[in-house]
Amino acid sequence: MKASRKVRFSAIDMFCGIGGLSLGLRRAGFKVIAAIDNDDLSAETYQMNHRGTHLIKDDIQVVDPAKLMEYLKMEEGDLDLLAGCPPCQGFSTLRTYNGGREVDEPMNDLVFEFTRFVKVFMPKTLMMENVPALIVDARLDRFRKELRALGYECEAKIFDATQFGVPQRRSRMIFLAFRNGNPSFAAPLRRCWTVEGAIRRLPPPKQSKDPAHNYSVRRTERVESLIRRIPKDGGSRTALPAKDQLECHQKFNGFKDVYGRMAWRKPAPTITGGCINPSKGRYIHPAENRAITLREAALLQRFPVSYLFKMSKGRYSVAQLIGNAFPPKFAEHHARSIYRHLKKSLHTTC
């Protein structure tokens, strides 16, 4: 008796960035048939790694979902999963710290592009990732009401990436909507990944031919000297006497993770767009006297070591894209839960 072939459910990735979500979806068994992003560098990087996906490089607000559905030869209700990570800068804690809960940021309203696409495609399921602050934002309430009016059951929950095989502390909201049945989230894993498990096997940058790992970095001797003095394996600049610290740190005692080292046997801090700059956080290598590289940052996001990055606009542009990405392993675990729901529904309706 022949083994049954694995079902390939369809998915569209809105706001695809460099493809962290798409990679997670593919690993969970989905076929990502289309992706949308208007950033040139993101689109080029995405295309290098996801050649089989129809990529639309345009502002999502001008993309016609009806024309896309026609191009994909689909009808209403055919799409299995509509997923995406709309820009979250306007919702972030750092952005809203000195203001109220609401920020007048036009990109915040991009969450409603989901509604526009849902009304046309009427996908079986929907998944959205964003920062935790969105869960208490009025926009999410409106979004939920619009989906419920279309017949969807909705749930939102905040998770930490360390619960799902990602070696970094990264708190994110996952929003699920199912047209048939109640949404269920993936169960957290028992094992916690560490910095050591993610990057220790990499060779030193100078021994690598990887352009995302081996590139020249210039820092002042004062900064280089400071980095050398930071205790290995999790040390902080606060362990140094005041005379050995930078003048700006002597005058200000906040942001204590700045110029700190990662610890081998702990998860990394959140990988942000400043992840290769030690002045932006705890981004110094646990043992070597340097900041982590782009490749190490990508591995801490759980991108594979073979993932390609377009380096034409310099390392800081790539760091921003890596920091903005949805960690593929995080996405994969929740996508597997959706996959199981779709498969169960398929067998129920057969």
JOUR-V497413 format. One record per residue. N is the residue number from 0. RES is the residue in three letters. OMEGA is omega in degrees with one decimal (none if undefined). Layout:
N/RES/OMEGA, N/RES/OMEGA
This chain:
0/MET/-177.2, 1/LYS/177.1, 2/ALA/-179.9, 3/SER/-179.4, 4/ARG/179.9, 5/LYS/179.0, 6/VAL/175.8, 7/ARG/177.8, 8/PHE/-176.0, 9/SER/178.8, 10/ALA/171.6, 11/ILE/-178.8, 12/ASP/176.2, 13/MET/-178.3, 14/PHE/-166.9, 15/CYS/-178.0, 16/GLY/-179.0, 17/ILE/170.8, 18/GLY/178.8, 19/GLY/178.5, 20/LEU/179.9, 21/SER/179.3, 22/LEU/177.9, 23/GLY/178.5, 24/LEU/179.6, 25/ARG/180.0, 26/ARG/179.1, 27/ALA/177.1, 28/GLY/179.0, 29/PHE/170.5, 30/LYS/-179.2, 31/VAL/-171.9, 32/ILE/179.1, 33/ALA/178.2, 34/ALA/-175.1, 35/ILE/171.3, 36/ASP/-177.3, 37/ASN/-179.3, 38/ASP/-175.2, 39/ASP/-176.3, 40/LEU/176.9, 41/SER/-177.8, 42/ALA/179.3, 43/GLU/178.3, 44/THR/179.0, 45/TYR/-176.7, 46/GLN/178.4, 47/MET/-173.7, 48/ASN/-176.8, 49/HIS/-173.1, 50/ARG/-178.1, 51/GLY/-177.5, 52/THR/175.8, 53/HIS/-176.5, 54/LEU/175.6, 55/ILE/178.9, 56/LYS/-177.2, 57/ASP/174.0, 58/ASP/-175.5, 59/ILE/-179.1, 60/GLN/178.7, 61/VAL/178.1, 62/VAL/-179.1, 63/ASP/-178.0, 64/PRO/179.2, 65/ALA/178.3, 66/LYS/178.3, 67/LEU/179.2, 68/MET/177.9, 69/GLU/178.9, 70/TYR/-178.4, 71/LEU/-179.8, 72/LYS/179.4, 73/MET/173.8, 74/GLU/178.6, 75/GLU/178.5, 76/GLY/-178.6, 77/ASP/-174.7, 78/LEU/-177.7, 79/ASP/-176.0, 80/LEU/170.4, 81/LEU/-172.8, 82/ALA/177.2, 83/GLY/-179.8, 84/CYS/-179.5, 85/PRO/-179.2, 86/PRO/-172.5, 87/CYS/-175.2, 88/GLN/-178.1, 89/GLY/-179.0, 90/PHE/-170.1, 91/SER/-178.9, 92/THR/-178.8, 93/LEU/-177.8, 94/ARG/-174.1, 95/THR/-172.3, 96/TYR/-176.0, 97/ASN/179.7, 98/GLY/176.7, 99/GLY/179.9, 100/ARG/-179.2, 101/GLU/175.2, 102/VAL/-179.3, 103/ASP/-177.6, 104/GLU/-176.7, 105/PRO/-178.2, 106/MET/178.3, 107/ASN/-176.7, 108/ASP/178.0, 109/LEU/176.1, 110/VAL/-178.1, 111/PHE/171.5, 112/GLU/175.0, 113/PHE/-178.6, 114/THR/-179.0, 115/ARG/179.5, 116/PHE/179.9, 117/VAL/-178.2, 118/LYS/179.5, 119/VAL/-175.1, 120/PHE/-173.2, 121/MET/-177.5, 122/PRO/179.3, 123/LYS/-179.4, 124/THR/179.0, 125/LEU/175.1, 126/MET/176.9, 127/MET/176.6, 128/GLU/176.7, 129/ASN/178.9, 130/VAL/-177.0, 131/PRO/-176.4, 132/ALA/-178.8, 133/LEU/-175.2, 134/ILE/178.5, 135/VAL/-179.6, 136/ASP/-179.0, 137/ALA/-179.2, 138/ARG/179.7, 139/LEU/176.2, 140/ASP/178.6, 141/ARG/179.7, 142/PHE/-179.8, 143/ARG/179.9, 144/LYS/179.1, 145/GLU/179.4, 146/LEU/178.8, 147/ARG/177.1, 148/ALA/178.0, 149/LEU/175.8, 150/GLY/-178.1, 151/TYR/168.8, 152/GLU/-172.2, 153/CYS/174.7, 154/GLU/175.5, 155/ALA/-178.5, 156/LYS/179.2, 157/ILE/179.2, 158/PHE/170.0, 159/ASP/-177.4, 160/ALA/179.5, 161/THR/179.4, 162/GLN/-172.9, 163/PHE/171.4, 164/GLY/179.1, 165/VAL/-175.4, 166/PRO/176.7, 167/GLN/175.2, 168/ARG/-175.4, 169/ARG/-177.3, 170/SER/-177.9, 171/ARG/174.6, 172/MET/172.6, 173/ILE/178.6, 174/PHE/178.7, 175/LEU/174.1, 176/ALA/-179.7, 177/PHE/177.8, 178/ARG/-178.5, 179/ASN/179.9, 180/GLY/-179.3, 181/ASN/179.0, 182/PRO/175.4, 183/SER/-178.0, 184/PHE/176.8, 185/ALA/177.9, 186/ALA/178.7, 187/PRO/178.7, 188/LEU/177.3, 189/ARG/-176.8, 190/ARG/177.2, 191/CYS/178.8, 192/TRP/-178.4, 193/THR/175.7, 194/VAL/-179.3, 195/GLU/-179.3, 196/GLY/-176.0, 197/ALA/-168.3, 198/ILE/-171.2, 199/ARG/-177.0, 200/ARG/179.0, 201/LEU/174.1, 202/PRO/173.6, 203/PRO/-175.9, 204/PRO/-176.6, 205/LYS/177.9, 206/GLN/-176.3, 207/SER/174.1, 208/LYS/-178.8, 209/ASP/-179.4, 210/PRO/177.0, 211/ALA/-179.6, 212/HIS/-177.0, 213/ASN/176.2, 214/TYR/-176.4, 215/SER/178.9, 216/VAL/178.3, 217/ARG/175.3, 218/ARG/179.0, 219/THR/178.3, 220/GLU/178.1, 221/ARG/179.2, 222/VAL/178.2, 223/GLU/179.4, 224/SER/177.8, 225/LEU/-178.9, 226/ILE/-179.8, 227/ARG/-176.2, 228/ARG/-179.1, 229/ILE/-178.9, 230/PRO/-178.4, 231/LYS/171.3, 232/ASP/174.4, 233/GLY/-177.9, 234/GLY/-178.6, 235/SER/176.7, 236/ARG/-179.9, 237/THR/176.9, 238/ALA/-177.2, 239/LEU/173.6, 240/PRO/-175.6, 241/ALA/-177.2, 242/LYS/-178.2, 243/ASP/-179.0, 244/GLN/177.2, 245/LEU/-176.7, 246/GLU/-178.9, 247/CYS/179.0, 248/HIS/176.8, 249/GLN/-177.5, 250/LYS/-175.4, 251/PHE/-172.2, 252/ASN/-178.5, 253/GLY/178.7, 254/PHE/-172.5, 255/LYS/176.3, 256/ASP/179.4, 257/VAL/-175.9, 258/TYR/174.0, 259/GLY/177.6, 260/ARG/169.7, 261/MET/177.7, 262/ALA/-176.3, 263/TRP/-169.7, 264/ARG/175.3, 265/LYS/172.5, 266/PRO/175.7, 267/ALA/169.5, 268/PRO/178.6, 269/THR/176.8, 270/ILE/-178.6, 271/THR/177.6, 272/GLY/177.6, 273/GLY/-169.1, 274/CYS/178.8, 275/ILE/-179.5, 276/ASN/-177.1, 277/PRO/178.5, 278/SER/-178.4, 279/LYS/-178.8, 280/GLY/-179.2, 281/ARG/-173.5, 282/TYR/174.8, 283/ILE/179.6, 284/HIS/-177.8, 285/PRO/-173.9, 286/ALA/-177.1, 287/GLU/-175.0, 288/ASN/-177.7, 289/ARG/171.8, 290/ALA/174.6, 291/ILE/-179.9, 292/THR/175.7, 293/LEU/-179.4, 294/ARG/179.1, 295/GLU/176.8, 296/ALA/179.5, 297/ALA/178.0, 298/LEU/176.9, 299/LEU/171.5, 300/GLN/-178.7, 301/ARG/164.2, 302/PHE/177.7, 303/PRO/-177.8, 304/VAL/-179.7, 305/SER/-176.7, 306/TYR/-174.8, 307/LEU/177.9, 308/PHE/177.0, 309/LYS/-172.6, 310/MET/-171.3, 311/SER/-179.0, 312/LYS/175.3, 313/GLY/-172.0, 314/ARG/-177.7, 315/TYR/175.7, 316/SER/178.7, 317/VAL/178.4, 318/ALA/179.0, 319/GLN/-179.6, 320/LEU/178.1, 321/ILE/-179.6, 322/GLY/-179.5, 323/ASN/-171.6, 324/ALA/171.5, 325/PHE/-178.6, 326/PRO/-174.5, 327/PRO/-178.5, 328/LYS/175.7, 329/PHE/179.8, 330/ALA/-176.2, 331/GLU/-176.4, 332/HIS/178.3, 333/HIS/177.2, 334/ALA/177.5, 335/ARG/177.7, 336/SER/177.4, 337/ILE/179.3, 338/TYR/-179.7, 339/ARG/177.8, 340/HIS/-179.0, 341/LEU/-179.8, 342/LYS/177.8, 343/LYS/178.9, 344/SER/179.1, 345/LEU/-179.6, 346/HIS/-179.0, 347/THR/-176.7, 348/THR/-179.6, 349/CYS/none
